[in-house]
Amino acid sequence: MSPTHKVYIAGPEVFLPNGFDQMRIKGEMALAEGFFPSTMAENDLDPTGATPFEFGCQISAANERMMREADFCIANLTPFRGISADVGTGYEVGFMIALGKPVFGYTNISKLYYDRLLEDYYGGKAEKDADGVLRGADGLMIEDHGMVDNLMYDGGIAAIGGRLVRRDVAPGRMLTDLGGYQECLKLARELFDKR
Amino acid sequence: MSPTHKVYIAGPEVFLPNGFDQMRIKGEMALAEGFFPSTMAENDLDPTGATPFEFGCQISAANERMMREADFCIANLTPFRGISADVGTGYEVGFMIALGKPVFGYTNISKLYYDRLLEDYYGGKAEKDADGVLRGADGLMIEDHGMVDNLMYDGGIAAIGGRLVRRDVAPGRMLTDLGGYQECLKLARELFDKR
């Protein structure tokens, strides 16, 4: 199948020990479904003489350029170093939705945000305040919208015509399993075939 | 001073026990600097008969509408329930920057992302891999760009002509201190006065 559209592949893979391989595999899987994966241009990054801050800005600028060029986004929203999705990926989901581009997200844990917050973050300890709002011991609201993460994600992805796929994976494969990613590719294929 | 521009006030205040007061005060402070704070329209939310998920989508849609109407954003990027900024706020920062609107961010901890990750998240335990990349015990890269958070934030905010203010605040005031917010208002005032 000849590629028809360009996908921006968002997620915390870059931080993984096998991040390079993961990104290569994700790119190959995208091509197999008929999508060009976004890639950096040769002159996007030039660390020579750049401070670490400046080099970070080069990566940021390259990512923003790739997002503007892409037709849609597939985001790995699996919780990363905490209770929620990687914040860099979150920035990119908002960025793409603002541009009106469909976002498909996946998470490798089926447990909803409310349950993760209540059970995993607050250890099951929470109380309702005078207004009936459930709060943790730190006083912060434990919101319950039956959603995968903060409501901006589930809400924004639904409104833009994308999908948020959640599933459980084998232990130890939380950040690497690509079943949800494959499902997002198929959903995107269906969307673009319909258009 | 008659208000000149509209500001989208992003941050996790809604989850605080005194969230309503905090948002009111932030709105008053914006007005005092000559900015209209974004507010929900009366018909934005209608919980009657809506499922929790649907109600969450209503809030998401209202926030996206307010962002599209606003001229710029001030975001509270203080770490929230973990090592990084609130993911909902992060989505909004990316959203506004994609629309070409200036974002000013503040964080109530001066400690940089690298130091928070290494010391607070990994307890100081990290090792360099064969390529010289510093990694925590979980194998994940500990990136060091001299930045406040994930590079998409520092990079995107710098490129759009905004600023990222960091400062330390009195104990217990991490999520409520508004000194950084006030500084962002002044920086925004300078930017719009120059235009």
Interface residues (C-beta under 8 A of the other chain):
Chain A: P12 V14 F15 L16 P17 G19 T51 P52 F53 F55 G56 C57 I59 S60 A61 N63 E64 M67 R81 G82 I83 S84 A85 D86 V87 G88 G90 Y91 E92 V93 G94 F95 M96 I97 A98 L99 Y121 D129 R135 G139 L140 M141 E143 D144 H145 G146 M147 D149 N150 L151 M152 Y153 D154 G155 G156 A158 A159
Chain B: P12 V14 F15 L16 P17 G19 T51 P52 F53 F55 G56 C57 I59 S60 A61 N63 E64 M67 R81 G82 I83 S84 A85 D86 V87 G88 G90 Y91 E92 V93 G94 F95 M96 I97 A98 L99 L117 Y121 D129 R135 G139 L140 M141 E143 D144 H145 G146 M147 D149 N150 L151 M152 Y153 D154 G155 G156 A158 A159
